[in-house]
Amino acid sequence: MPIVNVKLLEGRSDDQLKDLVSEVTQAVEKTTGANKEAIQIVIEEMKASHYGVAGVRKSDQ
């Protein structure tokens, strides 16, 4: 049972997230041979103020 965790900054539409789940599921099914019924996708959206790169929050850029 593959479990895929996706972390990204908030701001995507519901349709974009729906497409992401579908496309990632298809990729995992194709590359691992797992049944799509067993593939789980977990999306975690982060606020820009909760994510930083090189010491700077994304919300401050």
PyMOL commands that set and color helices and strands:
alter all, ss='L'
color gray80, all
select helices_A, chain A and resi 14-32+36-38+48-50+58-60
alter helices_A, ss='H'
color red, helices_A
select strands_A, chain A and resi 3-9+40-46+52-53+56-57
alter strands_A, ss='S'
color yellow, strands_A
deselect
rebuild
show_as cartoon
